[in-house]
Amino acid sequence: MLRLSLEALQIVDAIDRRGSFSAAGKELHRVPSTISYTVSKLEDDLGVQVFERNGPRVVLTPAGVELLKEGRYLLKAAQDLEHRVRRVASGWETELSVGMDSMFSPCFFRDDVTAFYEVAQQTRLRIVQEALSGAWEALLDRRADLLVGVAGDGPAGGGYVSQPIGKINFVFAVAPSHPLAAVAGPLDRVALQRHRAVSVADSARQMAPRTVGLLLGQDTLTVPDMKTKFQYQLAGMGFGFLPEPCARAAIAAGLLVEKQVEEPKPAETFYLAWRSGENGAALNWWIDRMRQPDLFERLVRHLPHHALSV
């Protein structure tokens, strides 16, 4: 008799991610007594303790870690099977996740989302943001089905289709009050090493994170997205490369000073990407929609250069 259910694995997964039975219950819309009963029954059936209870907080035991490590593969396989069955029946995915680099605003998709809901047949839509390698990882891990405006070349190994949609140049800039603003000539490594850089955190969970424009041992203020990096540099709290379209308005307004550096950052290519062999109606709709010739021009308009007054 099978002693392990997908429901039990789902509950164990939620408890581990949320840190408590009550938080897992809220996420899964189940009362705490149901959560506790399911875990207790699972532990009795398996004859092992899955969680160490420390008051309201709980942590996995070594046996629980192994259970969840393999169990998450089963949950993902079950979810993929459910999606495939429903897609075969209707042609439309149960859910579609559209991802983009955190450099851009998700409000970019507003008109596209409106148009999608006019034709979609009960496909739930999710918009996700990741930074740097995190976007590619989300695609390969099936946390995103389509990437729009993802930076840099994809990881080795294939399994996806990618199409370049445009390039963005970068400008090294500091606030007028920053000490580097008064340094004459191109800035070398020695000059930069004395000061703090502002960097966007790579959101990759498993893949090796990218570090862009940082020196070994550099004092770094790490922030979650480009908009925050832009605002911290406006405040004089560090230096770094900024997308040229967002930096130019600030430079023209006297809020930033462009500086030449001995090691400039090359232009970054951005891509449209999706997994190979996927052909659901919702994904195909979005791919066709995102192939419009003005796509990249619209994306660039959603860089944080409109945040000057924030």
N, C-alpha and C positions, 0 to 999 in steps of 0.2 A: 504494500500500500504506500502511495506517495505521501510523504509527510511534509512536503514543502510546497507552499502555494505561492502564486505570483502576488496575491494580495499581501501575504506575510512579508515577502521580499520588499514590496513597495512601502510597507509601513516601516520596516527596518531601515530602508534607505532614507525615508523622510526623517526619522528620528536622528539618524547620524548627521544629516545635513543641517537640521534645525536645532539639535542639541538637547531636546526634551520631548517627552511624550505629549505634553500639551501643545507645543508648537507644531509637532507633526500632525496632531489631530486637527488643528486649524487649517493647515495646508490641505489635508485630505478630506476635510469636511466630515470628520468622524468624532464622536464623543470620546473623551479620554479613557473611559472604561472599556470601550471597544479596542482601543490601541493597546492598553495594558493586557487585556484578555488574549489578544492575538499573539503578543510577544510571549506571554507566559505559556500559552499552548504550544507555540513553536519550540520554546526551550524544553518543555516536557517531552514533546514528540521526538526531538533530536537527542535529548539527554545531555545537552550542553548549555552552559550559560552564554547568552549572546551579548548582554549588556552588564556593565558594572554600574550600579545605582549609587550615586552620591548626591542624595537629596533630589532636587528637581532636575539637576544635570545628570546626564548619563553618557557613558562612553562605551565603545565596543570592546569586548574582550578579544584576545588573539583569535579565538574561534569565530567570533562575530566578524572580525576583519576579513577572515578568509571566506566566510559565508557571503558577505556583501561584495567582496571583490569579484567572485564568480557570479553572484546573484544579479549584479548590475548588467552583466552580459545577457543573462536570461531575460531581464526586464526590457532591455533594448531590443532583443530579438523578437519578443512578444509584441512590442510596440510597432516594430517594422512590419511584422506579419499582419497586424490589425490594419495598418495603413495600406498595405498592398492589397488586402482583401477588399477593403472599401473602395480603393482606387479602381480595381478590376470591375467592381459592380457599377460604379458611376462614372469613372474616368477622371474624377476630381479627388485630390488628396484630402484627407481628414484635416490636416494642418499643414501650413507652409510657413517656414521661417526665412525671412529676408534679412540678411546681415549687411552691415556697412562698417567702415572704419570709423572710430570715434572722433576722427578729425572733422567729420561732417555732421550736420544736424539731421536727426531723423525726420524732422518736419519736411525735408526734401520730398518724402514720399506722399505727402498729403493728397495731391491730385491723383496720383497713381492708385492710392488706396481707395479713394472715392470711385474711380473707374472700375477697379477690381470688384468691389462689392456689387456693382451693377450687373456683373456677369457671373460671379462665383456661385457655385452650388454647394453651399454649406461647408466651405473650406474656412477653417479658422486661420487667421493671419497673425503672425508674430513678427515684430521688428526687433532685431537685436543689434547691439553695438559691441565691437571688440576693437582692440588696438594691436597694430603691427602683426606679428605672427599669430596672435590669438584669433584673428578672423579666419585664416587658413585652417587652423586647428578646428575651429567650430564647424567648418564645412566638412572636413574629413571625419569628424566625430558625430556628424548628423545633428548638431545643434543649430545649424543653418543650412538651408537648401540652396540658397542663391546668395552670392556676395556681389555687392554693388559698390564700386569704389574702394577696392581692397589694395593696399600698398605692397609693392615689391613682388618679386617672382615667387611663385608657389613652391611648396616643399617638394623634394625629390620623391620619386615613387609613383607619381601619376595618380590616376583615379578621379581626375577632374578635367574639365574643359575650362580654359581661360582665354579671354580676349582683351587685349589692351584697349583702353578707352580714352586715355589722355595722359599728359605729364604735367607735373607741377614743379616749378623752380623754387628754391629755398633761399632765404636771406638771413644772414647773421645780424641780429639786432639786439640792442640794449636800450634801456631807458636813459634819457639825458643825464639823470642823476647818478648813473652807475659809473664806477671808477674807470671802466674800460672805454667809456664814451670819450674820455679826454686823451687816450693813448694814440699817438701818431703812428701812421703806417699800418701795414697788415699785422694782425695779431698772430703770434706764434704760440706753440704749445706752452712755453714757459709763462707767457702772459696769461693764458687761459687757465693754467693750473692753479693760479693764485686765487681764483674766484669760483663761485658756485654756479653750476649749470642747472637749468630747469629741464626736466625730461618727462616725456609721457611714458607711463608704465606699460609694458607689453602684457596683454591679458592672457597669454598662452599659459595653459595649465601643465601640459606635458612636453610640448615642443620647446626647443632651446629659444629663450627670448632674444629679441633683437635689441641691440643698444645702438642708438643713432647719434653720432656726433659727440660721444663722450670719450674722455681720456682715461687711461688706466689710473685708478685711485682718485678720480675726480670727485670733489665734493658735489653731491647732486641732490636737488630737491625733486622728488618724483611725484607727479600729479596724474590724475586719472584720464585726462583727455586734453586735446589741443586747445580748446577754449580756455581751460584753466591755466595751461602753460602760457598762453597769450596774455592773460590778465596778470599773471605773476611777473612776467617780463615787463609789462607796462608799469607795474608797481616798483620796478627796480630791484626785484628780489633774486635776480639771476640772469644768466645769458642763455642763448641758444639759437638754433635755426628755426625760422618760422616760414610757413608757406608764403610765397611772394604775394599772392593776391590779398592775404590778410595783413601782411606787414606793410604794404605800400601806403594804405590809407593812414595808418598810424604814423609812418615816417613823414608823410606829407603834412600831417597835423602837428608835427613836432613832438609827438608822444614817444617815439622811438628814434634811435639813431642807427643807421646802417653802418656796419663795420666790415672791412675786408679782412679775411683770414687767410693764412697760408695754406690751410687745408679746407677748401670749400666743400659743401655737401652737394653731390650731383643731383640733377633732377630726378624725381621719383615717378615711376610709371605706375598707373593705377589700372585695375582690371575688373572685368565682369567675369564671374566664375561660378560653375555649378558642377556637381558630381556627374561622372560619365554614366550613360545608360539610364538616366532618369527621364521619364517622358510623361509625367502627370499633366493634366490639363492646366492646373494652376501654375505650375512651374513654367510650362510653355508660354502661358499668357504673360508672365512676368519677364521671361527672357525676350520675347518679342517687344514688349513695352520698353524694356531697358535698352534696346538696340536703336532707339530713336537718335537721329544725328546730333541733337542738342543735349544729349544726356550729360556729358562731362561739363559743358558750359553751365548747366543747371546745378550740378554738384558743386562746382566752384563757388557759385553764389551762396551756398550754404556753409562756407567756411566761416570761422568766427570773426571776420573783419567787421561784422555788424554789431560787435559787442563793445565798441569803443566807449559807449556811454555807461556801461555797466560798472 
